[in-house]
């Protein structure tokens, strides 16, 4: 009787895992690909060109620019000296 209960328990636990591959065979995971019409391709090309031109209009940021520099009342503090292994800045 214990063997029958153990077999029933294993069958119940393994049941959902055995059914998944069979159900997955009927699922359409990749929808059919649609080709674009020439008008759609032309619209995409125009949009891409406008996007690239808008990127060119963005000014390059300077590496040393401080956007809050005119707000501060005092000059920025210099960076602290780098410490060495011995703890002294100058060797």
Order of alpha helices (4+ residues) and beta strands (2+ residues): alpha-alpha
